[in-house]
Amino acid sequence: MQGITLLVEDNDELAQFYRLNLKVWVGANVKRVSSIKGLEKFVQQEENIDLIISKSTFSPIVQKVLELDSLSNIAHIDIGTKNFEGYSVESGLDIKPLIQSCAKALGV
């Protein structure tokens, strides 16, 4: 069974858009948090996270949370940063590259 794809997104409409597309095209089990505080709590309570997706404003903090909690094995997709070290897509509204990156990260 596939683990959790955690979406860090504070915009409700975008979160619904991502969740629907990720479920339909990749079969992802998407959970969402809308804040960094929510992210910190979620990663402490849940062990079955395969992927985290966040927009560029959240990504530096997401990286720090992953490093501090020794969770570097979790793939991270950044939306909006060109020179990100992990997976990245330039725009979250262009869903195809996001779906492709998710599929690659999840091995689908």
N, C-alpha and C positions, 0 to 999 in steps of 0.2 A: 504494500500500500504506500502511496506517495505521501510524503510529509506535508507540512504546512508551508504555503507561500504567504508570507506576512507582508502586507501592504501598509506602509507608513504614509498616510495621506490625510490632510485636514479638510479637503474639499469633498463634500458628500457626493456631488454629481460625478466628479472624476473617479472617486472610489467605486461607485456603482458601475461606471463604464469599464474600468479595469477589471473588476471582479467578474462581470458578465463575459467579457472577451477571454479572460484567462481560463475561466471554467469551460467555455464552449470550445476554444481552439487548442488548449493544452491539457484540459482536464484537471486543472490545479484546484487544490483545496485552499481557497483564499480566506484568510482572516485579516481583519483590519484594525489598526490602532491609529488614532488621529493626533497623537502627540508623542514627544520624546519620553515623557513620564510613562505613558502607556506602553511604549516600546520596552523600556527598562523593566517594567513589571511583567510584561508578556514573556520576554526572554528568560526571566528568572523562574517563571512558572511552567513553561512549556519546553520540552526537550526535543520535539519532533519537527523542528523548523529546517526546511531545505533551502529556502530562498527568502531574501528580504528585498523588496522593491521600495525605493524612496525617491522623492524629487530632490534636486540638487541642494535646496535649502536645508534639508534634513540629513543629507548624506555624510557630511563630516562627523556629525554627532553619532549617526548609526555606526560608522566605522569605529569610533572610540568605544561605543558600547560593546561591539563585537570583540574588540581587542581586550578590553578590561575584563570581560566575562569569559575569556578564552574560547570564543566562538568563531575563530577564524575559518573553520571548516564550512561555515554557512555562506553560500553564494550571495552576492549583493549586486543588484542592478540599480544604477543611478539614472534618473531621468533629468536630462538637461545639462550635463557637464560633458564637455568634449574630451578632456584629458583625465578621465577617471581611471584608476588602475584596474578595476574589475570590469564587469559588463556595464555598458552605458548606451543610452539612446538619446538622441538630441531633443526629441519632442515626444511627450506623452500622448499627444493628440494624433500622431501618426502611429497607429496601433500595430501595424505589421512588424516593424523592427522590434518593438517591445515583445510581441508574441514570439518572434524568432529567438530573441535573446533568452526569454524565459524557457522556451523549449530546449535550447542548448544547455542552459544552466541546470535544468531538471533532467536532462538526458532523455527527452521525449522525442 
